[in-house]
Amino acid sequence: MLPAHAQTSTSSGESGIAALPQTTPPPPVTTDPVPSSPVLPQTSIGGQPGQYPLAPSPRPIATPGPVPDQPLGVPARPGAQPTRPSGVPAQTAPGGPAPTGAEQEAQRIRMLNGIATGRSGPDTAPSPNALDLVKAFDLGYENDPTFRAAVAERQVNRLTADQSIAGYLPSASYSFANIPTENGTRHVVSVTQPLVSVSGYATLKQRGPRRRYADATFEVREQDLAVRTVTAITDIIKANEASALNESKIEALRTQSDRAERLYRNGLGTITDARDIQVRYEQSLANRVLLRSDQIAAAARLESITGGAVETDDFRLPSHFGPIALQPADSYLMRQETANPQIAAARENERIGRLEALRTRGSMFPVVGASATYSSRAGVESSYVGLSVNAPLNAGTFFQSGAANATARRSAEERRATEARARVELQRLYALVDGGQQALALSSKAIESAELSVYANTQSYEGGVRTNVDVVNAIQTVFEVKNTQVTAATTLALNYLNLLLLAGVPSEDAVEATQRFLLNR
């Protein structure tokens, strides 16, 4: 069996993951278009095929490592003794046994094919100042304009909640009037303290739900920042890997082109074969420019979040992915019921709706209060202390009460819908993450088979059995399979992040766990 390792890449298309279920928070905040990032250095192109500079060989991508048994929401720590879940083949860790005869043969096949396989040793330790998912999330916390607007939104919501206590606080008023017909001035000072007020009581009771709603919506904004940050980084990773893999493809096609030219000069090939490879070679060179543009665009999206320049080379896939410690689905569902901020916001919104309906109905009842009044007119002073009864009579309040009751019922149904969507989405993401791990572990076999197909078609072509088109198609298949693996890895990372967020894991912990899998840091 050939060794389980591979290199993949994709273009910078959007990952196909589902967004988090939505509740009814305050209206979203709009921002100005983000500024474009500094232009990344471009590789000059032109001239004959031999003049094209090639990038370093891309790094190999192996299947995810074993998964340690960790509690829900607690990222796996480096150095933990791993255990392998059922259904996932065991993998060889970095620095493991020496290559077997089959592995050495596979390496020889890749070398003959001209397909770069990257480094064979362990990953190079990243620079201490290198940006990663956690650091980018922390920078976004301080610099992302959308999230900073959410910080102000939270303050507004909390202050609005504190205003609800005013319904039962004393109120005071002072008036001054100079009336010529009364031959003097009039001063009136009054203080009123509500004692019995249904509407005031309902308003006062809204303070707690409104503060909790403010906190829950703020956590939703944190989750949105985490998703946007990781999505931007996965776009950079895909652009980087696509660029590196395209350079390897150029090198592979150059090797085939040299072979076709050599066979043509020896009378064993045709000029058509040489030109067919040259076409594919030129197409790969043209694709280099587009991939550079993808890197620039991906870096610009992350820079708009972090507020600073981004080194795209900080984000490269490791030779081995980190672990994903999945607990039973019921564990995530149980945690979601109590810790998911979207569900919490929907529940608090339902409570606010019921109290608002009570406040509207209570405004039709009399308000009993204690009042004290002091007045002075033309040197004559008078004062009064006693009870006051205010009985409002307004027909419009009756219709407002009906509307408030309907709004409360709508909030209850929206809460039920939010809970149902979150539950279904969590189960879907759990299945995607569980299946994605196994698919990623098995994808290396497809890469090995594709690389072996290149070797077999090349040998058959030289023997006159296969055509040049067969060889070129086999090379194309190798890089398509590797592209698929990069897409699978980045999509799995985003699905894993969303799974943790839906389960109510704090955003920073979810980002750290995702980084441990995707970047193995």
Protein Blocks (a to p, Z undefined) as FASTA:
>chain_A
ZZddddddddfbdcdbdddddddddddddddddddddddddddeedjfklpccddddddd
ddddddddddehiacdehiacdddehiacdddehiacddfklmmmmmmmmmnopaebjfb
dcddddfklccfklmmmmmmmmmmklmmmmmmmmmmmmmmmmmmmmmgccddddddddfk
lopadddddddddfbdfklmmmmmmmmmmmmmmmmmmmmmmmmmmmmmmmmmmmmmmmmm
mmmmmmmmmmmmmmmmmmmmmmmmnopacfklmmmmmmmmmmmmmmmmmmmmmmmmmmmm
mmmmnopacdfklpccdfbdcddddddfklmmmmmmmmmmklmmmmmmmmmmmmmmmmmm
mmmpccdddddddddeehiacddddddddddddfklmmmmmmmmmmmmmmmmmmmmmmmm
mmmmmmmmmmmmmmmmmmmmmmmmmmmmmmmmmmmmmmmmmnomacfklmmmmmmmmmmm
mmmmmmmmmmmmmmmmmmmmmnopafklmmmmmmmmmnoZZ
